[in-house]
Amino acid sequence: KTYSGDYWNVNSIFGNDWAMFFVLLGGREAGKSYSVMEWGVKRKIKLKDNLKFYWFRLTDAAVDSLLAGGASKLIDPDLKKKFNIKTFRKGSTIFSYTEKIEKEKKIKENINEFCEVLSCSTFYNTKGKGYFDNSFQGEYLIVLDEMNREESERNNFDIVYNFVNLIENVARSTKKKIKIIMIGNTLEEASDLLAAFNFIPDEFGRYKLKRRRCVVDYIKPNEKYLARRKGTAADLLAPQASTFTNEVKIDRSLLVNKRQRTKPLYVVKFKKTKDAWFTIWNDRIVSDFNNEERPVIAM
């Protein structure tokens, strides 16, 4: 199954109200970020100060691009027209407003705090700031757009560590009334965040990781999407690029069944923390460390 309209939307996946995490994987122009933003705008208009809305990107450069021109590129132009809102910014905070003209002057009305736009790469800049309010009883909407690095992007920070700490800075111990949405275009490169859930899908579909309170939508392009993309510049130059097809061919020749492991040989440690420890078994099989007591190789 896949979506039937021109664009994918969040209505179906948000029906899983037991989940905290929603992972949206699909080709470019499928409608993922647009649908999330539209849902966020409608929710913010309805709940006003009872919704805290955060929009994260991986790097400062990506955040600066969204904040440029009074955050003019954060909300899609047709959504601004549809909901009759404009935006301006103060620091990383985006405010929405409506506009009227009196005596040939533009006057801002209905000014409301809309969302915060923050960078994962410099999460430490938010430490100590008063984002979290322990008396707040409303909802949280936290979105990480472009959750995966591009192939050519520098790898100079730990995405999982920084993302988790940024969530901690703004939401602390919140467990209810919170949606954390992660949006990605491609699975070509290993996804750090999906690896943190110990689950990377290789077939289209919806996957429910209930112990992790996570739903993953690996969106299959429908016929309308394929027709819309056919003949575009991207289709003509790079028709098999996974950022557009979102289909990755998996080489299963390097995967083995755990029953083939018979004798642990040694443990390789890349960091002090156990998440970066691996056990090497017979025939050079590598697995996650599971408290095997063997000689250690420190990297």
Disulfide bonds with the S-S distance in Angstrom:
none
